[in-house]
Structures are given as structure tokens and as C-alpha cells.
Amino acid sequence: MPGAAAMPDPEALSPGAPGHRPRILILYGSLRPQSFSRKLALEAERLLRHFGAETRVFDPHGLPILDSVGADHPKVRELREWAQWSEGQVWVSPERHGTITAVFKNQIDWLPLEQGGVRPTQGRTLAVMQVCGGSQSFNVVNALRQLGRWMRMVTIPNQSSVPKAWQEFDDNGRMKPSSYYDRVVDVMEELVKFTLLVRGHSDYLTDRYSERKGDLAAARLAAASAAVVAGPRAACCGTTATCS
């Protein structure tokens, strides 16, 4: 459609990002007191702060099952407000029956694709990680990538899968030095870099031809409807002084 197929503009990607620290929201997928996904989430938070980010870790305790309450529930409001606040996110889930947990999926399900004309996830960066009770698997990170794509997020190339997670943390909940820890450091460093690159430009990067085309079609339909309504009135008022 003419007017909708805009040429990419290099100037729109010039420096001009916000001056504040990158804002990263961290979600994890277990309610267990000794949750290893929570431990990994907190390890990620420490690393993100080291790399200069501002962080928030959402606690899924008390978040109702989707649609069992209204969107005005305090935990739902908190999750949605924090998602909107974020410029990047970290998703960490255990593997349960070969995929993500219900606890984690429930958090994603509460995040709408659109909220008051604003998408709380679109254009935000995303890092995905998983913890395994046994041998290393990539089922969860693959599922999280699929979710991130559906939520229109910019998922970074790197990822982390921690096998036998119960062996990888000490009594204080800190991750022990290992190649798995090194990978977590890599992922968090990469997330901050991508967030610095993308933020400030996410609206432009996610501006789509199909949506511009729809907006133009809607505007033309509204203008045509207005003309139809105004036409008879204009004709009437042109011939008589008693139009109302």
C-alpha cells in the first residue's frame, strides 16, 4: 500500500538512548523454598547489577491463575507495571515434563500483547535460561525462545542451561565457579549490551508495514464515513436555512 512501505532510515538508529541504567526484569518459574530457578535468577541479578543494570525480580508467589481474578489484582498489576518498566528481561524456568513450568507460563499469560494501546513486551530484549534436575537439556530454553518470539521480543543469541542444578549452588545460594557459571556471566553481559543497543530504538525497530497498512486503511475508512455523514448535511444546508 502506498504510504505504508517506508524505506529503512539509518538516522533513526543513531545514538540517542536514554541516560538511565538499563532496566531489566527477571522472572523465574518455581515456588519451592529451595528453588534453583530462583537461585539462578538472583545470580543473574548480581551479574546484571555488576554490568550496570537496574534490576527487579518478580516473586510469583501469590500470582493467581490466569483469569481467576481481574487484572486489577495487586500481583497482576505489579507484574504488568514491571514489564512495562523494563527495557530487557531474563526468563528462568526449571524443566518439568520436558517443558517450562506452569508457574512460569502463568506469568507470561498475564502479560497481554497489548495493554491500553501499549505492548508491555514488544521490542524489549530477552535472555533465556533453564535449570535441570538431571542431565543437560535445551527443551526449556527452546520453549522460552518461542514464547519470546510470540511476545515480539528481541531474544539474544546466547543462552544458559544448567544441568544437575542441585550440584551447582553452595549453601549460601551462590553459584559455584564452573563453565556453567561462566556461561551465565556471558549471557548477562550480552543481554546488557543488546539492551543498550536496542533501547531507545525499539519503537522504530518494531514498526511494521502490516500495522501501518492497517492504520492507513482504518483512517481512510473513517474519512470516507465522515464524508458520507457530512455530505447530506452540507447539501441540505446549501438549500435551506432550517437544517438541524
Buried (B, 14 or more C-beta within 10 A) or exposed (E): EEEBEEEEEEEEBEEEBEEEBBBBBBBBBBBEEEBBBBBBBBBBBEBBBEBEBBBBBBEBEEBEEEEEEEEEBEBBEBBBEBBBEBBBBBBBBBBBEEBBBEBBBBBBEBBBEEBEEEBBBBBBBBBBBBBBEEEEBBBBBBBBBEBBEEBBBBBBEBBBBBBBBEEBBEEEBBBEEEEBBEBBBBBBBBBBBBBBEBBBBBEEEBEEEEEBBEEBEEEEEEEEEEEEEEEEEEEEEEEEEEEE
